[in-house]
Amino acid sequence: MGDLDGTAQCLTGVENEKEELHNLTTLLQKSLEELSQEKKRTLALLRERGQDVAETGSDRLASLDSQNPEVQLQGNLREIEEQMRSLLKEKEQAEER
């Protein structure tokens, strides 16, 4: 009877872990979707700013300025992409378990 109880406890543990992993992958997917939306907004702002720069005839030296909004947006975009890569890797690892 002890083996049966042990098996039941193992199954309960596996079921709990499975539920935790499901919750984790759901949370990671939601985070990825939010980052994807942020990336789209950032890309749209960059395109918009690029048009503004072209329309005003600003010289390209301005893009080297760290206070320049385009440079900040590009930095944000790189950060978003890095976060997305990290979340995808974490999600893949969770799915493998």
Beta strands, then each sheet from edge to edge (+ up, - down):
end
